[in-house]
Amino acid sequence: MGLLLISKRRIKCAVTSNMTFLPWNLISFHSKVMTLLPGDIISTGTPGAVVIRNGDVVSCEIDGFTPLVNSVQDLKVEN
């Protein structure tokens, strides 16, 4: 199961069986056009539109893996 959090708010919870393209198809396709290395991530997006803003922290959690956490920085906004 996968979980998407934005600034610690639970946004989405998903399972791979609901994906349009299943993981093994995505890995097969991408491995034909690029070398995939351990730790590489294939970002498939999220169902439905989610607005992220400057300063948000986006966390993607997948069972069995360390969470992937990134701070959002809008390069059009002056600091």
C-alpha positions in Angstrom: 0.0 0.0 0.0 1.2 3.5 -0.7 0.5 6.7 1.2 0.9 10.3 0.2 1.2 13.0 2.8 1.5 16.8 2.3 2.7 18.7 5.3 1.7 15.7 7.5 -1.9 15.7 6.1 -2.9 12.3 4.6 -3.8 13.0 1.0 -4.0 9.6 -0.7 -3.8 6.0 0.1 -3.5 3.6 -2.8 -2.8 0.0 -3.8 -1.1 -1.1 -7.0 -4.1 -3.1 -8.2 -5.8 0.2 -8.9 -3.0 1.5 -11.2 -3.6 2.0 -14.9 -0.2 0.5 -15.7 1.0 -2.2 -13.2 4.5 -1.8 -11.7 6.1 -4.6 -13.8 4.9 -3.0 -17.0 6.3 0.3 -16.0 9.7 -1.2 -15.0 9.8 -3.2 -18.2 9.1 -0.1 -20.3 11.5 2.2 -18.5 14.3 -0.4 -18.5 14.2 -0.5 -22.3 14.9 3.2 -22.6 17.2 3.8 -19.6 19.4 2.0 -17.1 17.5 1.5 -13.8 19.7 1.3 -10.7 19.0 0.3 -7.2 17.1 3.1 -5.4 15.7 4.6 -8.7 12.1 5.8 -8.4 9.6 5.8 -11.2 7.1 8.5 -10.3 3.6 7.7 -11.6 1.7 10.6 -10.1 -1.3 10.4 -7.9 -5.0 9.8 -8.7 -6.8 13.1 -8.7 -5.4 16.6 -8.7 -3.5 17.6 -5.5 -2.3 21.2 -5.0 1.2 21.6 -3.5 2.5 24.9 -2.4 5.8 26.5 -1.6 7.0 25.3 1.8 4.9 22.1 1.8 6.7 18.8 2.6 5.6 15.9 0.4 6.1 12.4 1.8 5.5 9.2 -0.1 5.4 6.1 2.0 5.3 2.5 0.7 5.1 -0.5 2.9 8.6 -2.0 3.5 10.5 1.1 2.3 11.9 4.2 4.0 9.6 7.2 3.4 10.7 9.5 0.6 10.4 13.1 1.9 10.9 16.3 -0.1 10.4 20.0 0.7 8.6 21.9 -2.0 10.3 25.1 -3.3 8.5 27.3 -5.8 11.3 28.8 -7.9 9.0 31.6 -9.0 8.6 32.8 -5.4 11.4 35.1 -4.0 12.7 34.0 -0.6 
